Amino acid sequence: MLQRRTFLAAGWGSLALPSWAITENTENLPRDSAVPGGVAAIALGASNEAPKALAGTIPLLVVGNPKGWTALVGIPLSAKTGTASITVGDRKIPYAIAAKRYAEQRLTVAPKHVDLSPDDLARYERERAHLKTVMATFTPPDRSRTQWRMQAPVEGRRSDSFGMRRIFNGQSRNPHSGMDIAAATGTPILAPMDGVVIDTGDYFFNGNTVWVDHGGGLLSMVCHLSSIAVQAGDRVRTGDGLGAVGATGRATGPHLHWSVLLNRAMVDPALFL
């Protein structure tokens, strides 16, 4: 049993006023952790149809069934602590974002991956514009799915790297937005959950990369691959091969970088394991 935020949802059945409460078994949902880089699970109550929930203008993943629906909210690493809210119909539902301190890491990489040449900078800007459209992908979730946990895409030591403030060659960069898993070059990388491949490519920082859409704005990205075994449009099941571990892009050695995106926010993959 996990805790989940519950609210009075007019027309959807009677729930408690805003509070922490154990409402039902949520073992199949990501762990509730309302911190920057975390996931907030907000109970919406009962309804014949899944209610539409928004974080600003961004649609949220709503899971469950007519007996009870839950909005899963990805909280950006840049989010400020305090009160935030989602919108359901004409109602705003508040929730609290608590503080979390992440570690800092200093790395030395090839200078070309820190001080970009004009050509590399132009390439990065093109790739960033393209990936912005990839990350905005929202397809209807599979209403028959009851399991919203994932399996690790590769076996290996999982570093506590998500959210870490990284300093490359003495220059501060954005926090690390995924989980690093140590594995040898060529180790198979497996789909962490059913989905559809929506993008593959060789990117300046990420190297060989695969994006998988799991529905409802929930996406996975695996990168630094030595090889890619799928293409855009492929439907994959949990455990299907996506490629192999490598060290392409900005990497200090062979490993898998795995990111999970929820409503366009990078969140801690560990919450889904």
Secondary structure, DSSP 8 states (H G I E B T S, - for coil): ---EEE---TTS----SSEEE--S--TTS---B-STT-EEEEEEE--SS---EEETTEE-EEEEETTEEEEEEE--TT--SEEEEEEETTEEEEEEE------EEEE---GGGTS--HHHHHHHHHHHHHHHHHHT------TT--------SS-S-B-S-TT-EEEETTEEEEE--SEEEE--TT-EEE-SSSEEEEEEEEETTTEEEEEEE-STTEEEEEEEESEE---TT-EE-TT-EEEE-B--SS-SSSEEEEEEEETTEEE-GGGG-
